[in-house]
Structures are given as C-alpha cells and as structure tokens.
Amino acid sequence: MRVITFLALATISSVAQDHGIFVKGSAWSTVTQGHQFAEGMAFDSAGNLVFTDVPRKQLFRVDAKTGKKTLLDGETGATNGIAVGPGGTLYGCAGGDRKIYAWDMTTWKRSTVAEGPHSNDIAVRKDGTIFFTDPQTQSVWRVTAGERKLEKAAALEWNPNGITLSRDHETLYVAEFFSGNIHGFAIAADNSLGKDTIAFKLETPADNKGHLDGMMIHHDGRVLSGTKLGLQVAPPADDKAPQGKSVVVPIPDNLPRCNYVRISPDHKWLYAAHAKAILRRELDPAFARP
C-alpha cells in the first residue's frame, strides 16, 4: 500500500436544490479528483471509502476521518464495479483481465475467484453467491458460493450495466444501460433467476439513452442510480405512493455523467462518482435513516 496524498474536501461552487434528499443549504464537496475514470465504490468496516480508477488499474481507499488517499492495488486488471461480500472480502470486476478478483481487506492480497467472461458491475448475496453483468455478451453471470462454479444466470436482449440487490437479497436488479429501465429478477432458493420484469423507470434524455450505471436500493424501496442526466432517485415502477416520479439531481459544475452512487455506512453522506472526480454531499437525516 502507498499513501498518495492528503486531499482536503473542496466545496463545489454551485449549491443545488436539496430535492428533499440533502441538508438544506448544503453543497457538493470533492472527495478525490484527477482520475481518468473513477468508478466502483464500496466501504470497509471502518467506513472508509474504497473505489477504482478503471483504465489506470488502480484501487484506492480514502480515510473517512482524514481524507487521506491510499493506493491499495496498482494492477487491478481494469477493475470496474466492486462489492463487499460476507466476511469482509472485497470482490471486483476486472474486465481487462476477464476475471473476478477478491481482496482481503486487511492485507489487500488479491486472488482470482472466476475467469472467462467480460465483467462490468457486481453484487454479492449474503450467502456469498456472486452476480455480475457482462455487456459484451448481454448476460448476467453467477459464481456459486463455496466451490466458485461459474454459470450463466441470464441471457438478455439488452445491454446490462449496473447491478444491485434488494434490501432482503431476494431480488436482483440490473440496469439496462441504453434506456430508462432497471429490471428485476426474483432469486430462487437455488440462486436461479426468475422472470425479467421492469422494476424501475428513470428519466432519460431525448434520445432515451439513460446510461444507467452504478446503483443501490434505498431503505424505503427507491433506487438511487447514476445516469446521463445525473443522480436519480426513483420509486418502483408500479408504486402509487406520494413519492411520485424520479427525482433528478443535476450534474454539478459540468462534470461527466454520474456513473456510481453510494450512501456512507453512517447514513450521513451520499457519494457520487463522475469519472474525473468523486463528490459527496450531506444527507437530510429524514431521507437517510430508516
């Protein structure tokens, strides 16, 4: 591991609306910048942010208290999406190496879990089963817990990208990149996937290409997703609740599209990746906590 820099959080100049999501009067702050494509985000047991810079093949940690940024791995195989699994192991989609890697989050030693398909984003169930997206073959793959057998979980007719699980880990959600649709698949007891349904519908530009990317499910059932229009918070497609339609939080200061979204373990901050930089903004406690 190598300490790269200490980065004081810089406030982004524009103060956007709170959207019922953020503390009133709050602004975006820069957590880290100068990246080629900052992407997958996760948190360790101490609440520190871990993220990748895909083309530079780097994995970083940002200390939650000091903002100190440390390079954990400089040869990640162009790892994109990452997720923490049972026992505190970090898993990642090394699309360049065509492997799924696992990192011990104490020693940061890397090992190979599966190899063969291209991979983009990843989700890990409580039982250790891994699901990941493969846009090149329009597939979702599954890696079984224990014996680590690689299996095709779903053959699709659209390009998958972001992937996440419901709060109870009983439904797998997959983002259709060139659309406004997030698909849902019920997960059976044997980890096979059920029928493809439209679970969420997000706002899109005029060309209908939403560029739906890294996402997560909020405690109230809404989805938070990075998109071409910015961060979006959307209720389920069949929801008649007063939450209404998707809330779009515009991209600040002409940064690239929002490509990954996470809420910190203490429920205080929302982190948004915008390729060149990762930002964060303080959440309204009424929105953040169950």
Summary of the structure (lengths in Angstrom):
residues: 290
radius of gyration: 17.7
end to end distance: 35.9
largest distance: 50.8
contacts: 1014
relative contact order: 0.15
helix: 3%
strand: 49%
